[in-house]
């Protein structure tokens, strides 16, 4: 456990916040720094075939110690942290939690409230890792990295645990949707894999959103407001009209479980020109297409009302629900369930209200459901992770590898 915590603390202190405005891969230099550090660490614990490519993807192999041919299994985690909250000078804290609120930063009066975040009450009597209230923590997904490496080290140190070959990979830029862009599935060489990128203890996920992003550009006409009657077209007002044509209840703050949404992520406007950026999400493929069609119909209506080419719509699909690719190989879900049961971890099968590298990799030929990493409140100053949950994640990874040795290739 001490080694697991030490690893995690080292990783989170490297700023790997990704940048969607960067065209490079990885999008930020800190990810390349972490990639190099991880490669050296993998070499030190005795893994083989360690590579770091020019785009910062790290791959390595734990060689099998049995003669029988079994499926090559993989585990993945991403190195970047969210672009939406600072990861500069992360200062993790170990807290022995005895209930109530946690003061993260006394000087700045920042408190992790048990009222606002009631999940914390489930961990009374445990040790938690928190932020100092000024940054995110980075458990998404440096907890996954620490757990995978610690599991591999344990397997190296315990050759009595029989297993086949295991491939691991750490990817850049998952948080900005590019984690699988340059991933070489053939070079990875696994028959199936798991991303260790989930939330609280016990999560097992093989369904995720179908996802698209939309950019709406509105062209107005600016004239002097004193003589604007029947001439001015205020693009900001048209933008408001467009947004009001979308169902007000179908936004992230009003939806849960399998409910999809439209999410306005950015708006930039003037009388002359306004842009709206949306993300569109739905687990159901039919409803996903209906959402995209609704945006198109709204644009058509307003172009008829205000004149052709007033509104331009660009929609780009981002990823799809991995369920379609996992169901034909559902034994990999059963394998994870069995491992969790043997590690005394209750399984929580829920749909991901987002996406992981695994969703895209599944469509690239690598079936890749998602395992829990243990964290809570990702992408915020109130992020925390119980140490016991991290330890359980390590146990589950080890058990999956062990159980896989009984599966015929």
Secondary structure, DSSP 8 states (H G I E B T S, - for coil): -HHHHHHHHHHHTS--B--TT--SSSSSHHHHHHHHHHHHHHHHHT-EEEEE-TT--EEEEE----SS----EEEEEE--B-TTS--TT---EEEE--SS-EEEETTTTEEE-TTT-GGGGGGTTSEEEE--SSS---HHHHHHHHHHHHHHHHHHH-TTS----EEEEEES-GGGT-TTTT--HHHH--SEEEEEEE-STTEEE--B-EEEEEEEEEE-B---GGG-TTT-B-HHHHHHHHHHTS-TT-SGGG--TT--EEEEEEEEE-SSEEEEEEEEEESSHHHHHHHHHHHHHHHHHHHHHH-TTSEEEEEEEEE--THHHHGGGTHHHHHHHHHHHHTT---EE--BSS--HHHHHHHTT-EEEEEE--EESTTSTT-EEEHHHHHHHHHHHHHHHHHHTTS--
